[in-house]
Amino acid sequence: MKIVTFKASEDLIREMDRVAAELGVTRSHLIRMAVQRFMREYREQEEPYIRSTGRDRVIVKTVYIP
């Protein structure tokens, strides 16, 4: 696996640590689960658009996750 870094607020880190502890996983595992879920849900929303328009490219949208 490769290492990926990003900046996060102290509040977000505390919340991630709390949820990770509740689930019994590491912070890294929690982040991987969250990114995988986001990508799966994003693909599910985009597939009908791609099929209906016949476009071979996906328009990337900025998504805010509080």
Backbone as JSON, one array per atom type, in Angstrom:
{
  "sequence": "MKIVTFKASEDLIREMDRVAAELGVTRSHLIRMAVQRFMREYREQEEPYIRSTGRDRVIVKTVYIP",
  "N": [[0.84, -1.18, 0.0], [0.34, 2.32, -0.55], [1.25, 5.43, 0.99], [-0.9, 8.04, 1.88], [-1.43, 11.42, 2.48], [-3.26, 14.01, 4.19], [-4.7, 17.16, 5.12], [-6.52, 17.86, 8.08], [-9.04, 19.13, 10.26], [-8.73, 19.62, 13.82], [-11.07, 18.95, 15.14], [-12.32, 17.2, 13.3], [-10.45, 15.12, 13.28], [-10.61, 14.24, 15.95], [-13.26, 13.3, 15.93], [-13.06, 11.28, 13.97], [-11.3, 9.55, 15.31], [-12.88, 8.85, 17.51], [-15.04, 7.47, 16.29], [-13.62, 5.45, 14.99], [-12.61, 4.07, 17.2], [-15.02, 3.16, 18.31], [-15.79, 1.37, 16.33], [-13.72, -0.37, 16.44], [-11.47, -0.25, 14.81], [-8.53, 0.97, 13.06], [-7.58, 4.44, 12.61], [-6.66, 4.84, 10.0], [-7.85, 2.68, 8.66], [-10.55, 3.34, 8.97], [-10.64, 5.69, 7.42], [-10.01, 4.62, 4.89], [-12.28, 2.99, 4.54], [-14.26, 4.98, 4.45], [-13.55, 6.46, 2.15], [-13.73, 4.49, 0.18], [-16.48, 3.92, 0.34], [-17.56, 6.41, -0.41], [-16.6, 6.58, -3.07], [-17.88, 4.35, -4.23], [-20.61, 5.08, -3.94], [-20.59, 7.42, -5.44], [-19.95, 6.45, -8.0], [-22.24, 4.91, -8.47], [-24.15, 6.91, -8.73], [-23.24, 8.26, -10.97], [-23.15, 6.45, -13.13], [-25.74, 6.07, -14.48], [-25.89, 8.56, -15.79], [-23.69, 8.54, -17.51], [-24.35, 6.36, -19.18], [-26.76, 7.3, -20.32], [-26.01, 9.55, -21.77], [-23.95, 8.72, -23.32], [-21.41, 9.58, -23.06], [-17.85, 9.4, -22.85], [-16.35, 10.33, -20.84], [-16.18, 11.33, -17.42], [-17.66, 13.95, -15.69], [-16.12, 15.71, -13.22], [-17.19, 16.53, -10.01], [-17.13, 18.91, -7.36], [-17.42, 17.92, -4.09], [-18.71, 18.58, -0.96], [-18.02, 17.31, 2.15], [-19.19, 17.38, 5.26]],
  "CA": [[0.0, 0.0, 0.0], [1.03, 3.61, -0.54], [0.83, 6.36, 2.04], [-1.55, 9.26, 1.41], [-1.61, 12.35, 3.59], [-4.15, 15.14, 3.95], [-4.91, 18.01, 6.27], [-7.85, 17.77, 8.67], [-9.17, 19.93, 11.48], [-8.64, 18.87, 15.07], [-12.41, 18.4, 15.4], [-12.53, 16.04, 12.43], [-9.58, 14.04, 13.75], [-11.21, 13.7, 17.17], [-14.45, 12.53, 15.55], [-12.59, 10.06, 13.32], [-10.75, 8.67, 16.34], [-14.0, 8.34, 18.31], [-15.77, 6.48, 15.5], [-12.71, 4.31, 14.78], [-12.6, 3.31, 18.45], [-16.32, 2.48, 18.42], [-15.81, 0.27, 15.37], [-12.59, -1.25, 16.7], [-10.54, -0.21, 13.67], [-7.59, 2.09, 13.1], [-7.99, 5.64, 11.89], [-6.39, 4.6, 8.58], [-8.88, 1.78, 8.13], [-11.78, 4.14, 8.9], [-10.52, 6.58, 6.26], [-10.15, 3.8, 3.68], [-13.69, 2.61, 4.42], [-15.04, 6.15, 4.06], [-13.24, 6.8, 0.76], [-14.31, 3.44, -0.66], [-17.93, 4.12, 0.31], [-17.83, 7.59, -1.22], [-16.37, 6.28, -4.49], [-18.94, 3.44, -4.66], [-21.85, 5.85, -4.08], [-20.4, 8.35, -6.55], [-20.07, 5.68, -9.25], [-23.64, 4.53, -8.64], [-24.89, 8.09, -9.18], [-22.74, 8.7, -12.27], [-23.36, 5.47, -14.19], [-26.89, 6.36, -15.36], [-25.58, 9.73, -16.59], [-22.78, 8.14, -18.58], [-25.09, 5.52, -20.12], [-27.79, 8.04, -21.02], [-25.43, 10.54, -22.67], [-22.96, 8.1, -24.17], [-20.11, 10.23, -22.9], [-16.79, 8.51, -22.39], [-15.67, 10.98, -19.74], [-17.01, 11.69, -16.29], [-17.44, 15.3, -15.21], [-15.83, 15.62, -11.79], [-17.83, 17.58, -9.25], [-16.62, 19.11, -6.03], [-18.41, 17.5, -3.11], [-18.35, 18.94, 0.4], [-18.46, 16.36, 3.16], [-18.95, 18.04, 6.55]],
  "C": [[0.88, 1.24, 0.0], [0.47, 4.47, 0.57], [0.25, 7.6, 1.39], [-1.74, 10.16, 2.62], [-2.58, 13.45, 3.19], [-4.28, 15.93, 5.24], [-6.34, 17.87, 6.76], [-7.87, 18.6, 9.94], [-9.06, 19.02, 12.7], [-9.99, 18.22, 15.4], [-12.67, 17.15, 14.58], [-11.69, 14.87, 12.9], [-10.14, 13.41, 15.02], [-12.42, 12.83, 16.85], [-14.06, 11.22, 14.87], [-12.07, 9.07, 14.35], [-11.86, 8.06, 17.19], [-14.73, 7.23, 17.56], [-14.9, 5.24, 15.26], [-12.67, 3.44, 16.04], [-13.9, 2.53, 18.63], [-16.37, 1.25, 17.52], [-14.69, -0.74, 15.61], [-11.62, -1.35, 15.55], [-9.57, 0.95, 13.86], [-8.16, 3.29, 12.36], [-7.78, 5.44, 10.39], [-7.45, 3.72, 7.95], [-10.21, 2.53, 7.98], [-11.77, 5.04, 7.67], [-10.66, 5.8, 4.97], [-11.6, 3.4, 3.45], [-14.52, 3.79, 3.91], [-14.8, 6.51, 2.59], [-13.84, 5.76, -0.18], [-15.82, 3.6, -0.77], [-18.29, 5.32, -0.56], [-17.69, 7.27, -2.7], [-17.46, 5.35, -5.02], [-20.24, 4.2, -4.89], [-21.75, 6.84, -5.24], [-20.57, 7.63, -7.88], [-21.52, 5.29, -9.51], [-24.48, 5.7, -9.14], [-24.49, 8.47, -10.59], [-23.04, 7.73, -13.39], [-24.57, 5.76, -15.06], [-26.63, 7.56, -16.28], [-24.71, 9.34, -17.78], [-23.52, 7.31, -19.63], [-26.08, 6.34, -20.94], [-27.22, 9.03, -22.03], [-24.44, 9.92, -23.64], [-21.59, 8.73, -24.04], [-19.08, 9.22, -22.4], [-15.98, 9.13, -21.26], [-16.67, 11.32, -18.65], [-16.66, 13.11, -15.88], [-17.24, 15.21, -13.69], [-16.45, 16.82, -11.1], [-17.14, 17.72, -7.91], [-17.74, 18.78, -5.06], [-17.9, 17.88, -1.73], [-18.91, 17.91, 1.35], [-18.15, 16.97, 4.51], [-18.31, 17.11, 7.54]]
}
